[in-house]
């Protein structure tokens, strides 16, 4: 298989699509396994993380952060994201607030490979799990393949004031 940036490879587009398909399958598998505990019991947060039931509860809020990596066509991404995906994601049960970045994502070293960050607020980790396991949550997760051509990282965590 050719390297990620080897556009001279005769099968570059086929290899690229195979990799994207494999990543989409891995993402769906991660979300399904992380959300199995929507009803309680012990679910692992992010690969091998602490089970939700063992984490400190009671902070009153949890977040779902979605980091969208730079897509092939940023204008098409933005159009689809705000016209189609946001209205779909806003239907996720338990969602309290939906924020998105509005400026380029930077690092101390300069530009990043992230195009947009979405932060969704829920009451707690169980609410995130129930929301993503719902038909509306599944629809939003399945929708990622329609526009997130650069890839996506999904993180969820409990928060507290310090």
Kinemage of the C-alpha trace (Angstrom):
@kinemage 1
@onewidth
@group {chain A} dominant
@subgroup {mainchain}
@vectorlist {calphas} color= white
{ca unk a 1} P 0.000 0.000 0.000
{ca unk a 2} L 1.243 3.502 -0.761
{ca unk a 3} L 2.141 6.088 1.839
{ca unk a 4} L -0.505 8.592 2.957
{ca unk a 5} L 0.969 11.347 0.813
{ca unk a 6} L 2.138 9.220 -2.135
{ca unk a 7} L -0.203 10.704 -4.752
{ca unk a 8} L 1.959 9.147 -7.496
{ca unk a 9} L 0.806 5.659 -6.524
{ca unk a 10} L -1.524 4.333 -9.232
{ca unk a 11} L -3.908 2.993 -6.583
{ca unk a 12} L -3.709 5.997 -4.227
{ca unk a 13} L -7.449 6.757 -4.209
{ca unk a 14} L -8.346 3.080 -3.712
{ca unk a 15} L -5.837 2.767 -0.843
{ca unk a 16} L -7.046 6.032 0.690
{ca unk a 17} L -10.671 4.857 0.591
{ca unk a 18} L -9.729 1.494 2.130
{ca unk a 19} L -8.018 3.299 5.010
{ca unk a 20} L -10.991 5.648 5.504
{ca unk a 21} L -13.419 2.705 5.468
{ca unk a 22} L -11.293 0.894 8.044
{ca unk a 23} L -11.185 3.998 10.256
{ca unk a 24} L -14.968 4.446 9.969
{ca unk a 25} L -15.460 0.835 11.058
{ca unk a 26} L -13.067 1.313 13.998
{ca unk a 27} L -14.847 4.531 15.043
{ca unk a 28} L -18.262 2.883 14.946
{ca unk a 29} L -16.890 -0.069 16.917
{ca unk a 30} L -15.387 2.235 19.525
{ca unk a 31} L -18.607 4.172 19.959
{ca unk a 32} L -20.666 0.983 20.236
{ca unk a 33} L -18.349 -0.580 22.819
{ca unk a 34} L -18.033 2.641 24.807
{ca unk a 35} L -21.789 3.077 24.904
{ca unk a 36} L -22.832 -0.457 25.791
{ca unk a 37} L -23.381 0.589 29.379
{ca unk a 38} L -26.069 3.116 28.597
{ca unk a 39} L -28.188 1.348 31.202
{ca unk a 40} L -25.548 1.367 33.951
{ca unk a 41} L -23.097 -1.540 34.572
{ca unk a 42} L -19.425 -1.277 33.697
{ca unk a 43} L -18.512 0.255 30.363
{ca unk a 44} L -15.026 1.206 29.405
{ca unk a 45} L -14.559 4.819 28.477
{ca unk a 46} L -12.087 5.378 25.708
{ca unk a 47} L -10.104 2.288 24.900
{ca unk a 48} L -9.143 0.688 28.152
{ca unk a 49} L -10.234 3.624 30.282
{ca unk a 50} L -11.702 3.528 33.760
{ca unk a 51} L -15.209 2.060 33.809
{ca unk a 52} L -17.888 4.716 34.147
{ca unk a 53} L -19.211 3.094 37.318
{ca unk a 54} L -15.780 3.484 38.963
{ca unk a 55} L -15.290 7.134 38.056
{ca unk a 56} L -16.019 9.958 40.435
{ca unk a 57} L -19.550 11.136 39.858
{ca unk a 58} L -21.362 14.166 41.105
{ca unk a 59} L -19.630 17.013 39.289
{ca unk a 60} L -22.931 17.771 37.679
{ca unk a 61} L -21.647 18.058 34.145
{ca unk a 62} L -19.920 16.011 31.515
{ca unk a 63} L -18.665 16.879 28.063
{ca unk a 64} L -18.457 15.184 24.706
{ca unk a 65} L -15.666 16.779 22.666
{ca unk a 66} L -15.435 16.094 18.945
{ca unk a 67} L -12.248 17.103 17.154
{ca unk a 68} L -12.770 17.231 13.403
{ca unk a 69} L -9.491 16.994 11.549
{ca unk a 70} L -8.971 19.138 8.466
{ca unk a 71} L -11.252 17.782 5.717
{ca unk a 72} L -10.541 17.548 2.007
{ca unk a 73} L -12.895 20.474 1.279
{ca unk a 74} L -13.346 22.850 4.227
{ca unk a 75} L -16.145 24.863 2.586
{ca unk a 76} L -18.174 21.699 1.878
{ca unk a 77} L -17.485 20.482 5.427
{ca unk a 78} L -18.678 23.752 6.984
{ca unk a 79} L -21.797 23.895 4.820
{ca unk a 80} L -22.822 20.303 5.595
{ca unk a 81} L -21.841 20.506 9.255
{ca unk a 82} L -23.922 23.582 10.047
{ca unk a 83} L -26.854 22.891 7.702
{ca unk a 84} L -27.282 19.148 8.257
{ca unk a 85} L -25.193 17.704 11.086
{ca unk a 86} L -25.757 20.296 13.817
{ca unk a 87} L -29.577 20.119 13.540
{ca unk a 88} L -29.308 16.312 13.655
{ca unk a 89} L -26.952 16.293 16.663
{ca unk a 90} L -29.088 18.818 18.557
{ca unk a 91} L -31.801 16.149 18.729
{ca unk a 92} L -29.635 13.862 20.912
{ca unk a 93} L -31.560 13.280 24.148
{ca unk a 94} L -29.951 14.827 27.219
{ca unk a 95} L -27.956 17.442 25.308
{ca unk a 96} L -27.865 20.650 27.392
{ca unk a 97} L -25.585 22.868 25.341
{ca unk a 98} L -23.721 22.682 22.014
{ca unk a 99} L -20.608 24.784 21.392
{ca unk a 100} L -18.273 24.928 18.412
{ca unk a 101} L -14.962 26.634 17.814
{ca unk a 102} L -15.182 29.743 15.673
{ca unk a 103} L -11.561 30.435 14.845
{ca unk a 104} L -8.691 28.398 13.433
{ca unk a 105} L -7.469 25.760 15.890
{ca unk a 106} L -3.878 26.517 16.860
{ca unk a 107} L -1.194 24.956 19.034
{ca unk a 108} L 1.740 26.652 20.774
{ca unk a 109} L 3.797 25.529 17.778
{ca unk a 110} L 1.376 27.018 15.220
{ca unk a 111} L -1.514 25.640 13.162
{ca unk a 112} L -2.985 22.257 14.039
{ca unk a 113} L -4.499 19.542 11.904
{ca unk a 114} L -7.885 20.173 13.537
{ca unk a 115} L -10.489 22.146 11.587
{ca unk a 116} L -13.291 22.403 14.145
{ca unk a 117} L -14.003 21.387 17.736
{ca unk a 118} L -17.506 20.723 19.007
{ca unk a 119} L -18.200 20.493 22.728
{ca unk a 120} L -21.537 19.044 23.767
{ca unk a 121} L -22.680 19.421 27.376
{ca unk a 122} L -24.615 16.734 29.266
{ca unk a 123} L -25.569 16.240 32.923
{ca unk a 124} L -23.178 13.311 33.423
{ca unk a 125} L -21.376 10.487 31.615
{ca unk a 126} L -24.448 8.266 31.791
{ca unk a 127} L -26.441 10.952 29.978
{ca unk a 128} L -23.810 11.008 27.220
{ca unk a 129} L -23.965 7.228 26.926
{ca unk a 130} L -27.769 7.178 26.834
{ca unk a 131} L -27.838 10.007 24.318
{ca unk a 132} L -25.355 8.403 21.946
{ca unk a 133} L -27.053 5.017 22.265
{ca unk a 134} L -30.415 6.554 21.297
{ca unk a 135} L -31.680 6.487 17.696
{ca unk a 136} L -30.846 10.211 17.425
{ca unk a 137} L -27.336 9.652 18.768
{ca unk a 138} L -26.740 6.748 16.418
{ca unk a 139} L -27.977 8.834 13.483
{ca unk a 140} L -25.543 11.629 14.398
{ca unk a 141} L -22.674 9.130 14.689
{ca unk a 142} L -23.542 7.510 11.375
{ca unk a 143} L -23.697 10.960 9.759
{ca unk a 144} L -19.968 11.538 10.349
{ca unk a 145} L -19.099 9.540 7.246
{ca unk a 146} L -21.015 12.074 5.143
{ca unk a 147} L -18.692 15.005 5.825
{ca unk a 148} L -15.763 14.242 8.194
{ca unk a 149} L -13.330 13.306 5.429
{ca unk a 150} L -10.279 14.327 7.486
{ca unk a 151} L -11.159 12.041 10.380
{ca unk a 152} L -12.591 12.683 13.813
{ca unk a 153} L -11.666 12.070 17.442
{ca unk a 154} L -14.520 11.663 19.926
{ca unk a 155} L -13.752 12.138 23.621
{ca unk a 156} L -16.041 12.236 26.617
{ca unk a 157} L -15.280 13.142 30.203
{ca unk a 158} L -16.682 14.313 33.509
{ca unk a 159} L -15.805 17.872 34.586
{ca unk a 160} L -15.507 19.716 37.866
{ca unk a 161} L -14.783 23.267 38.936
{ca unk a 162} L -11.405 23.816 40.578
